[in-house]
């Protein structure tokens, strides 16, 4: 896949970007960086406390797990928005260029269907966790809100999986 063929990449056409607002991808990237920095700081404090003062940070492993989960699922819409999924292009590069937007659209629809099922199952699981009041072992932090957050991020990724190739298809049709 050629970088010039990707929609919303380096185009400056993201919603709100021209009106003095950061793009959705920028907001997601900054939030992801904040989560990663929190995870890094938490790990440093835990390791220093454990080895220098013989006093590990209580619940550090739980917080790291929660932050890691949030970071991964927050990254899903960011990746989908910029169409930066990991791909293997063994056969598709040999396809004619005029078929590429349609192939991307078909892949986007298939990805959206899979992500739709994943969204649904994560939401159901979060409902189950909320039903029995699931919480972390040491800090007793509720887990269900993280499940709902993951489901929402997956749903946004699902929408972007169709929107991005559809926008590229429309853009190509209006230019050609």
C-alpha positions in Angstrom: 0.0 0.0 0.0 1.4 3.4 -1.0 1.3 6.1 1.7 -0.2 8.5 -0.8 -3.2 6.2 -1.1 -4.1 6.4 2.6 -6.9 8.7 3.5 -6.6 11.3 6.3 -2.8 10.8 6.4 -0.9 14.0 6.2 -3.9 15.6 4.4 -4.9 18.1 7.0 -8.6 17.3 6.3 -9.5 15.9 9.6 -12.6 17.3 11.2 -11.9 20.4 13.3 -8.3 20.6 12.3 -8.6 23.8 10.4 -10.7 25.6 13.0 -8.0 25.8 15.6 -8.9 22.5 17.2 -6.5 19.5 17.3 -7.5 16.6 15.1 -9.1 13.5 16.6 -5.9 11.5 16.0 -3.8 14.1 17.9 -6.2 14.0 20.8 -6.0 10.2 20.9 -2.2 10.3 20.6 -1.9 12.7 23.5 -4.2 10.7 25.7 -2.2 7.6 24.8 1.0 9.3 25.7 -0.4 10.4 29.0 -1.4 6.8 29.8 2.0 5.5 28.8 3.8 8.2 30.9 1.6 7.3 33.8 2.5 3.6 33.4 6.2 4.4 33.1 6.1 6.7 36.2 4.2 4.1 38.1 6.8 1.4 37.2 9.7 3.6 38.1 8.2 4.5 41.5 7.4 0.8 42.2 10.9 -0.4 41.2 12.7 2.4 43.2 10.5 1.8 46.2 11.0 -2.0 46.0 14.7 -2.1 45.6 16.0 1.0 47.4 13.5 1.3 50.2 12.1 -2.2 50.4 8.6 -0.7 50.1 6.9 -1.5 46.8 4.0 0.6 45.7 0.8 -1.1 46.7 -1.4 -2.1 43.8 1.2 -1.1 41.2 0.7 -4.3 39.2 -3.1 -3.8 39.1 -2.8 -0.1 38.0 -0.2 -1.2 35.3 -2.7 -3.8 34.0 -5.5 -1.3 33.9 -3.4 1.4 32.2 -2.1 -1.1 29.7 -5.6 -2.2 28.8 -6.8 1.4 28.4 -3.7 2.3 26.3 -4.3 -0.6 23.9 -7.9 0.0 23.4 -7.4 3.8 23.1 -4.9 3.1 20.3 -7.5 1.2 18.3 -9.5 4.2 17.1 -6.2 6.1 16.5 -4.9 3.3 14.3 -8.2 3.0 12.4 -8.5 6.7 11.9 -5.1 6.9 10.2 -5.6 3.5 8.4 -2.3 2.3 10.0 -3.3 -1.3 10.7 -0.7 -4.0 10.3 -1.2 -5.5 6.8 0.4 -8.2 4.7 0.3 -7.2 1.0 1.4 -10.4 -0.7 -1.4 -10.6 -3.3 -3.0 -7.2 -3.1 -0.1 -5.2 -4.5 -0.5 -7.1 -7.7 -4.1 -5.9 -8.1 -4.8 -3.1 -10.5 -4.8 0.4 -8.8 -8.5 0.9 -9.8 -9.5 -2.0 -7.6 -7.5 -0.9 -4.5 -10.2 1.5 -3.1 -12.8 -1.2 -3.5 -10.6 -3.8 -1.8 -9.9 -1.4 1.1 -13.7 -0.8 1.4 -14.4 -4.5 1.5 -11.6 -5.0 4.1 -13.1 -2.1 6.1 -16.5 -3.6 6.1 -15.2 -7.0 7.1 -13.1 -5.4 9.9 -16.1 -3.4 11.1 -18.2 -6.6 11.3 -15.5 -8.3 13.4 -15.0 -5.2 15.6 -18.8 -5.0 16.0 -18.9 -8.5 17.4 -15.9 -7.7 19.7 -17.6 -4.5 20.8 -20.8 -6.4 21.7 -19.0 -9.1 23.6 -16.8 -6.7 25.6 -20.0 -4.7 26.5 -21.8 -7.9 27.6 -18.7 -8.9 29.7 -18.5 -5.4 31.2 -22.2 -5.7 32.2 -21.5 -9.1 33.8 -18.6 -7.6 35.8 -20.7 -4.6 36.8 -23.5 -7.0 37.9 -21.4 -8.8 40.5 -19.3 -5.7 41.4 -16.0 -6.9 40.0 -13.0 -5.0 41.4 -9.3 -5.3 41.6 -7.9 -7.4 44.4 -5.7 -4.9 46.3 -7.0 -1.5 45.5 -10.7 -2.6 45.0 -11.0 -0.4 41.9 -14.1 -1.3 39.9 -13.3 -3.1 36.6 -16.6 -2.6 34.7 -15.9 1.1 33.7 -12.7 -0.1 32.0 -14.7 -2.7 30.2 -17.2 -0.1 29.0 -14.3 2.2 27.9 -12.8 -0.7 25.9 -16.2 -1.4 24.3 -16.6 2.3 23.3 -13.1 2.5 21.9 -13.7 -0.7 19.9 -17.0 0.8 18.6 -15.2 3.9 17.5 -12.6 1.8 15.8 -15.4 -0.1 14.1 -16.9 3.1 12.7 -13.5 4.3 11.5 -12.8 1.0 9.8 -15.6 1.8 7.4 -15.5 5.6 7.4 -11.8 5.9 6.4 -11.9 3.7 3.2 -15.3 5.0 2.3 -14.0 8.6 2.5 -11.0 7.6 0.3 -13.4 6.0 -2.2 -15.6 9.0 -2.4 -12.6 11.3 -2.7 -11.2 9.2 -5.5 -14.5 9.2 -7.3 -14.9 12.9 -7.1 -11.3 13.5 -8.4 -11.4 10.9 -11.1 
